[in-house]
Amino acid sequence: MESIEAIRGMLGDQTAAFFRGNILKYLWRYEKKGGLQDLRKCHEYVELLIKLESEIELRDRNINITKLMNQTGAIK
């Protein structure tokens, strides 16, 4: 299990808040601490947040993502 999956399992509906917090943390400190590495981490959390919000939007619209991926050929 990836650590991000464990975090999502533990936090449930609060996962987006965790991602937002890390985005702010890495963006806030990049100039004084981690430089480019912190910007990359910030970017990773933005990507995770986009994925999560996309999943939520699909779920809220009652779209089965596995079925959708099968229909589009993304899963064979």
N, CA, C and O atoms as a Tinker XYZ file with bonds, in Angstrom:
   304  protein
     1  N      0.850000   -1.182000    0.000000    73     2
     2  CA     0.000000    0.000000    0.000000    64     1     3
     3  C      0.892000    1.239000    0.000000    63     2     4     5
     4  O      1.834000    1.346000    0.785000    81     3
     5  N      0.579000    2.154000   -0.881000    73     3     6
     6  CA     1.288000    3.429000   -0.917000    64     5     7
     7  C      0.885000    4.252000    0.302000    63     6     8     9
     8  O     -0.234000    4.124000    0.799000    81     7
     9  N      1.791000    5.092000    0.780000    73     7    10
    10  CA     1.482000    5.892000    1.959000    64     9    11
    11  C      0.302000    6.824000    1.716000    63    10    12    13
    12  O     -0.471000    7.095000    2.635000    81    11
    13  N      0.155000    7.315000    0.491000    73    11    14
    14  CA    -0.950000    8.229000    0.201000    64    13    15
    15  C     -2.283000    7.501000    0.321000    63    14    16    17
    16  O     -3.279000    8.098000    0.731000    81    15
    17  N     -2.311000    6.221000   -0.031000    73    15    18
    18  CA    -3.526000    5.425000    0.119000    64    17    19
    19  C     -3.876000    5.250000    1.600000    63    18    20    21
    20  O     -5.047000    5.295000    1.975000    81    19
    21  N     -2.859000    5.050000    2.432000    73    19    22
    22  CA    -3.078000    4.921000    3.871000    64    21    23
    23  C     -3.614000    6.238000    4.437000    63    22    24    25
    24  O     -4.522000    6.242000    5.269000    81    23
    25  N     -3.046000    7.342000    3.983000    73    23    26
    26  CA    -3.510000    8.658000    4.447000    64    25    27
    27  C     -4.968000    8.861000    4.054000    63    26    28    29
    28  O     -5.780000    9.301000    4.868000    81    27
    29  N     -5.297000    8.540000    2.807000    73    27    30
    30  CA    -6.685000    8.688000    2.358000    64    29    31
    31  C     -7.616000    7.783000    3.163000    63    30    32    33
    32  O     -8.739000    8.172000    3.485000    81    31
    33  N     -7.153000    6.584000    3.486000    73    31    34
    34  CA    -7.954000    5.666000    4.283000    64    33    35
    35  C     -8.198000    6.190000    5.689000    63    34    36    37
    36  O     -9.291000    6.039000    6.233000    81    35
    37  N     -7.193000    6.798000    6.268000    73    35    38
    38  CA    -7.323000    7.326000    7.631000    64    37    39
    39  C     -8.137000    8.607000    7.676000    63    38    40    41
    40  O     -8.932000    8.802000    8.596000    81    39
    41  N     -7.953000    9.477000    6.702000    73    39    42
    42  CA    -8.550000   10.807000    6.760000    64    41    43
    43  C     -9.917000   10.906000    6.095000    63    42    44    45
    44  O    -10.709000   11.784000    6.438000    81    43
    45  N    -10.200000   10.022000    5.157000    73    43    46
    46  CA   -11.508000   10.040000    4.497000    64    45    47
    47  C    -11.836000   11.391000    3.907000    63    46    48    49
    48  O    -11.116000   11.894000    3.045000    81    47
    49  N    -12.932000   11.984000    4.376000    73    47    50
    50  CA   -13.407000   13.263000    3.842000    64    49    51
    51  C    -12.462000   14.433000    4.126000    63    50    52    53
    52  O    -12.613000   15.506000    3.542000    81    51
    53  N    -11.505000   14.235000    5.004000    73    51    54
    54  CA   -10.560000   15.313000    5.336000    64    53    55
    55  C     -9.281000   15.269000    4.499000    63    54    56    57
    56  O     -8.365000   16.062000    4.717000    81    55
    57  N     -9.223000   14.347000    3.548000    73    55    58
    58  CA    -8.019000   14.198000    2.727000    64    57    59
    59  C     -7.708000   15.472000    1.949000    63    58    60    61
    60  O     -6.544000   15.862000    1.852000    81    59
    61  N     -8.718000   16.122000    1.397000    73    59    62
    62  CA    -8.492000   17.354000    0.631000    64    61    63
    63  C     -7.851000   18.422000    1.515000    63    62    64    65
    64  O     -6.966000   19.152000    1.069000    81    63
    65  N     -8.292000   18.511000    2.750000    73    63    66
    66  CA    -7.709000   19.495000    3.674000    64    65    67
    67  C     -6.237000   19.185000    3.932000    63    66    68    69
    68  O     -5.419000   20.100000    4.026000    81    67
    69  N     -5.901000   17.925000    4.044000    73    67    70
    70  CA    -4.504000   17.505000    4.224000    64    69    71
    71  C     -3.670000   17.922000    3.011000    63    70    72    73
    72  O     -2.577000   18.466000    3.165000    81    71
    73  N     -4.186000   17.667000    1.807000    73    71    74
    74  CA    -3.470000   18.053000    0.595000    64    73    75
    75  C     -3.288000   19.564000    0.535000    63    74    76    77
    76  O     -2.200000   20.042000    0.215000    81    75
    77  N     -4.348000   20.327000    0.840000    73    75    78
    78  CA    -4.257000   21.785000    0.815000    64    77    79
    79  C     -3.227000   22.285000    1.822000    63    78    80    81
    80  O     -2.466000   23.208000    1.529000    81    79
    81  N     -3.200000   21.687000    2.994000    73    79    82
    82  CA    -2.225000   22.076000    4.013000    64    81    83
    83  C     -0.799000   21.861000    3.545000    63    82    84    85
    84  O      0.068000   22.704000    3.771000    81    83
    85  N     -0.556000   20.730000    2.891000    73    83    86
    86  CA     0.792000   20.471000    2.391000    64    85    87
    87  C      1.150000   21.389000    1.225000    63    86    88    89
    88  O      2.302000   21.806000    1.099000    81    87
    89  N      0.183000   21.705000    0.381000    73    87    90
    90  CA     0.432000   22.662000   -0.700000    64    89    91
    91  C      0.904000   23.986000   -0.113000    63    90    92    93
    92  O      1.908000   24.545000   -0.555000    81    91
    93  N      0.181000   24.483000    0.876000    73    91    94
    94  CA     0.556000   25.748000    1.513000    64    93    95
    95  C      1.908000   25.663000    2.196000    63    94    96    97
    96  O      2.721000   26.583000    2.098000    81    95
    97  N      2.149000   24.557000    2.888000    73    95    98
    98  CA     3.414000   24.390000    3.605000    64    97    99
    99  C      4.600000   24.463000    2.648000    63    98   100   101
   100  O      5.540000   25.224000    2.879000    81    99
   101  N      4.560000   23.681000    1.584000    73    99   102
   102  CA     5.697000   23.651000    0.664000    64   101   103
   103  C      5.842000   24.949000   -0.121000    63   102   104   105
   104  O      6.961000   25.375000   -0.407000    81   103
   105  N      4.741000   25.575000   -0.469000    73   103   106
   106  CA     4.808000   26.845000   -1.172000    64   105   107
   107  C      5.360000   27.943000   -0.260000    63   106   108   109
   108  O      6.150000   28.784000   -0.690000    81   107
   109  N      4.936000   27.922000    0.988000    73   107   110
   110  CA     5.344000   28.938000    1.957000    64   109   111
   111  C      6.851000   28.906000    2.221000    63   110   112   113
   112  O      7.489000   29.951000    2.348000    81   111
   113  N      7.415000   27.688000    2.303000    73   111   114
   114  CA     8.796000   27.571000    2.764000    64   113   115
   115  C      9.843000   27.400000    1.661000    63   114   116   117
   116  O     11.038000   27.375000    1.955000    81   115
   117  N      9.420000   27.283000    0.401000    73   115   118
   118  CA    10.379000   26.905000   -0.634000    64   117   119
   119  C     11.564000   27.864000   -0.774000    63   118   120   121
   120  O     12.677000   27.420000   -1.056000    81   119
   121  N     11.351000   29.152000   -0.585000    73   119   122
   122  CA    12.454000   30.109000   -0.767000    64   121   123
   123  C     13.504000   30.007000    0.330000    63   122   124   125
   124  O     14.684000   30.251000    0.077000    81   123
   125  N     13.100000   29.654000    1.529000    73   123   126
   126  CA    14.035000   29.663000    2.651000    64   125   127
   127  C     14.528000   28.279000    3.045000    63   126   128   129
   128  O     15.517000   28.159000    3.768000    81   127
   129  N     13.842000   27.217000    2.573000    73   127   130
   130  CA    14.230000   25.901000    3.049000    64   129   131
   131  C     14.544000   24.936000    1.918000    63   130   132   133
   132  O     15.698000   24.556000    1.725000    81   131
   133  N     13.515000   24.537000    1.165000    73   131   134
   134  CA    13.698000   23.428000    0.236000    64   133   135
   135  C     13.870000   23.781000   -1.222000    63   134   136   137
   136  O     14.140000   22.903000   -2.042000    81   135
   137  N     13.721000   25.046000   -1.563000    73   135   138
   138  CA    13.914000   25.466000   -2.944000    64   137   139
   139  C     13.049000   24.701000   -3.932000    63   138   140   141
   140  O     11.859000   24.482000   -3.705000    81   139
   141  N     13.665000   24.307000   -5.019000    73   139   142
   142  CA    12.979000   23.625000   -6.101000    64   141   143
   143  C     12.333000   22.322000   -5.634000    63   142   144   145
   144  O     11.256000   21.958000   -6.105000    81   143
   145  N     12.980000   21.627000   -4.719000    73   143   146
   146  CA    12.414000   20.372000   -4.198000    64   145   147
   147  C     11.052000   20.629000   -3.540000    63   146   148   149
   148  O     10.120000   19.846000   -3.723000    81   147
   149  N     10.935000   21.706000   -2.786000    73   147   150
   150  CA     9.654000   22.025000   -2.155000    64   149   151
   151  C      8.605000   22.412000   -3.189000    63   150   152   153
   152  O      7.429000   22.090000   -3.019000    81   151
   153  N      9.004000   23.094000   -4.251000    73   151   154
   154  CA     8.053000   23.418000   -5.316000    64   153   155
   155  C      7.561000   22.140000   -6.002000    63   154   156   157
   156  O      6.390000   22.033000   -6.367000    81   155
   157  N      8.455000   21.185000   -6.171000    73   155   158
   158  CA     8.047000   19.897000   -6.761000    64   157   159
   159  C      7.066000   19.168000   -5.847000    63   158   160   161
   160  O      6.085000   18.592000   -6.316000    81   159
   161  N      7.332000   19.195000   -4.547000    73   159   162
   162  CA     6.406000   18.563000   -3.597000    64   161   163
   163  C      5.053000   19.261000   -3.623000    63   162   164   165
   164  O      4.010000   18.608000   -3.590000    81   163
   165  N      5.072000   20.585000   -3.681000    73   163   166
   166  CA     3.840000   21.353000   -3.780000    64   165   167
   167  C      3.059000   20.914000   -5.019000    63   166   168   169
   168  O      1.849000   20.697000   -4.961000    81   167
   169  N      3.763000   20.789000   -6.125000    73   167   170
   170  CA     3.145000   20.368000   -7.377000    64   169   171
   171  C      2.527000   18.975000   -7.244000    63   170   172   173
   172  O      1.426000   18.735000   -7.741000    81   171
   173  N      3.224000   18.064000   -6.582000    73   171   174
   174  CA     2.697000   16.710000   -6.370000    64   173   175
   175  C      1.374000   16.756000   -5.605000    63   174   176   177
   176  O      0.424000   16.049000   -5.943000    81   175
   177  N      1.325000   17.590000   -4.578000    73   175   178
   178  CA     0.092000   17.682000   -3.795000    64   177   179
   179  C     -1.025000   18.374000   -4.572000    63   178   180   181
   180  O     -2.197000   18.053000   -4.377000    81   179
   181  N     -0.682000   19.314000   -5.443000    73   179   182
   182  CA    -1.705000   19.923000   -6.308000    64   181   183
   183  C     -2.270000   18.846000   -7.227000    63   182   184   185
   184  O     -3.484000   18.773000   -7.417000    81   183
   185  N     -1.408000   18.011000   -7.799000    73   183   186
   186  CA    -1.866000   16.925000   -8.674000    64   185   187
   187  C     -2.750000   15.940000   -7.912000    63   186   188   189
   188  O     -3.769000   15.492000   -8.437000    81   187
   189  N     -2.374000   15.602000   -6.689000    73   187   190
   190  CA    -3.194000   14.705000   -5.873000    64   189   191
   191  C     -4.555000   15.322000   -5.576000    63   190   192   193
   192  O     -5.574000   14.633000   -5.611000    81   191
   193  N     -4.569000   16.617000   -5.284000    73   191   194
   194  CA    -5.827000   17.309000   -4.997000    64   193   195
   195  C     -6.718000   17.352000   -6.235000    63   194   196   197
   196  O     -7.930000   17.166000   -6.131000    81   195
   197  N     -6.135000   17.591000   -7.392000    73   195   198
   198  CA    -6.905000   17.590000   -8.641000    64   197   199
   199  C     -7.505000   16.207000   -8.874000    63   198   200   201
   200  O     -8.676000   16.094000   -9.235000    81   199
   201  N     -6.716000   15.160000   -8.673000    73   199   202
   202  CA    -7.216000   13.791000   -8.864000    64   201   203
   203  C     -8.356000   13.504000   -7.895000    63   202   204   205
   204  O     -9.390000   12.961000   -8.286000    81   203
   205  N     -8.165000   13.869000   -6.633000    73   203   206
   206  CA    -9.195000   13.630000   -5.624000    64   205   207
   207  C    -10.480000   14.373000   -5.967000    63   206   208   209
   208  O    -11.565000   13.793000   -5.923000    81   207
   209  N    -10.362000   15.642000   -6.306000    73   207   210
   210  CA   -11.546000   16.435000   -6.632000    64   209   211
   211  C    -12.238000   15.917000   -7.886000    63   210   212   213
   212  O    -13.463000   15.981000   -7.988000    81   211
   213  N    -11.469000   15.408000   -8.836000    73   211   214
   214  CA   -12.057000   14.815000  -10.040000    64   213   215
   215  C    -12.849000   13.562000   -9.689000    63   214   216   217
   216  O    -13.947000   13.348000  -10.203000    81   215
   217  N    -12.285000   12.736000   -8.813000    73   215   218
   218  CA   -12.982000   11.524000   -8.370000    64   217   219
   219  C    -14.279000   11.881000   -7.654000    63   218   220   221
   220  O    -15.310000   11.245000   -7.871000    81   219
   221  N    -14.224000   12.893000   -6.807000    73   219   222
   222  CA   -15.410000   13.327000   -6.065000    64   221   223
   223  C    -16.475000   13.840000   -7.033000    63   222   224   225
   224  O    -17.657000   13.526000   -6.892000    81   223
   225  N    -16.047000   14.626000   -8.009000    73   223   226
   226  CA   -17.001000   15.160000   -8.984000    64   225   227
   227  C    -17.673000   14.040000   -9.769000    63   226   228   229
   228  O    -18.885000   14.061000   -9.985000    81   227
   229  N    -16.875000   13.060000  -10.193000    73   227   230
   230  CA   -17.445000   11.931000  -10.917000    64   229   231
   231  C    -18.406000   11.146000  -10.030000    63   230   232   233
   232  O    -19.479000   10.742000  -10.478000    81   231
   233  N    -18.022000   10.931000   -8.774000    73   231   234
   234  CA   -18.877000   10.206000   -7.841000    64   233   235
   235  C    -20.180000   10.960000   -7.611000    63   234   236   237
   236  O    -21.259000   10.367000   -7.613000    81   235
   237  N    -20.074000   12.256000   -7.415000    73   235   238
   238  CA   -21.263000   13.063000   -7.159000    64   237   239
   239  C    -22.197000   13.100000   -8.358000    63   238   240   241
   240  O    -23.403000   13.291000   -8.208000    81   239
   241  N    -21.643000   12.921000   -9.531000    73   239   242
   242  CA   -22.472000   12.898000  -10.734000    64   241   243
   243  C    -22.890000   11.471000  -11.069000    63   242   244   245
   244  O    -23.460000   11.213000  -12.129000    81   243
   245  N    -22.597000   10.530000  -10.137000    73   243   246
   246  CA   -22.947000    9.115000  -10.290000    64   245   247
   247  C    -22.321000    8.491000  -11.527000    63   246   248   249
   248  O    -22.958000    7.705000  -12.228000    81   247
   249  N    -21.085000    8.843000  -11.784000    73   247   250
   250  CA   -20.362000    8.264000  -12.902000    64   249   251
   251  C    -19.396000    7.228000  -12.340000    63   250   252   253
   252  O    -18.539000    7.545000  -11.516000    81   251
   253  N    -19.544000    5.999000  -12.792000    73   251   254
   254  CA   -18.662000    4.923000  -12.365000    64   253   255
   255  C    -17.370000    5.034000  -13.158000    63   254   256   257
   256  O    -17.361000    4.796000  -14.365000    81   255
   257  N    -16.277000    5.394000  -12.489000    73   255   258
   258  CA   -15.020000    5.648000  -13.192000    64   257   259
   259  C    -14.476000    4.385000  -13.837000    63   258   260   261
   260  O    -13.904000    4.459000  -14.924000    81   259
   261  N    -14.634000    3.222000  -13.202000    73   259   262
   262  CA   -14.153000    1.973000  -13.797000    64   261   263
   263  C    -14.911000    1.675000  -15.076000    63   262   264   265
   264  O    -14.314000    1.301000  -16.085000    81   263
   265  N    -16.232000    1.841000  -15.035000    73   263   266
   266  CA   -17.050000    1.638000  -16.230000    64   265   267
   267  C    -16.649000    2.626000  -17.323000    63   266   268   269
   268  O    -16.536000    2.253000  -18.490000    81   267
   269  N    -16.435000    3.880000  -16.945000    73   267   270
   270  CA   -16.036000    4.902000  -17.905000    64   269   271
   271  C    -14.692000    4.553000  -18.535000    63   270   272   273
   272  O    -14.525000    4.682000  -19.748000    81   271
   273  N    -13.732000    4.111000  -17.721000    73   271   274
   274  CA   -12.412000    3.753000  -18.232000    64   273   275
   275  C    -12.504000    2.535000  -19.150000    63   274   276   277
   276  O    -11.800000    2.472000  -20.158000    81   275
   277  N    -13.357000    1.572000  -18.820000    73   275   278
   278  CA   -13.568000    0.414000  -19.686000    64   277   279
   279  C    -14.145000    0.842000  -21.029000    63   278   280   281
   280  O    -13.721000    0.359000  -22.079000    81   279
   281  N    -15.105000    1.743000  -20.988000    73   279   282
   282  CA   -15.763000    2.202000  -22.206000    64   281   283
   283  C    -14.817000    2.976000  -23.112000    63   282   284   285
   284  O    -14.937000    2.918000  -24.336000    81   283
   285  N    -13.876000    3.700000  -22.513000    73   283   286
   286  CA   -12.951000    4.497000  -23.305000    64   285   287
   287  C    -11.694000    3.726000  -23.695000    63   286   288   289
   288  O    -10.843000    4.242000  -24.419000    81   287
   289  N    -11.581000    2.495000  -23.218000    73   287   290
   290  CA   -10.422000    1.679000  -23.541000    64   289   291
   291  C     -9.231000    1.925000  -22.650000    63   290   292   293
   292  O     -8.148000    1.409000  -22.925000    81   291
   293  N     -9.394000    2.696000  -21.591000    73   291   294
   294  CA    -8.271000    2.961000  -20.677000    64   293   295
   295  C     -7.910000    1.723000  -19.869000    63   294   296   297
   296  O     -6.771000    1.571000  -19.428000    81   295
   297  N     -8.893000    0.831000  -19.675000    73   295   298
   298  CA    -8.664000   -0.439000  -18.978000    64   297   299
   299  C     -8.992000   -1.555000  -19.964000    63   298   300   301
   300  O    -10.046000   -1.553000  -20.600000    81   299
   301  N     -8.082000   -2.493000  -20.077000    73   299   302
   302  CA    -8.322000   -3.624000  -20.993000    64   301   303
   303  C     -8.336000   -4.907000  -20.229000    63   302   304
   304  O     -8.522000   -5.973000  -20.815000    81   303
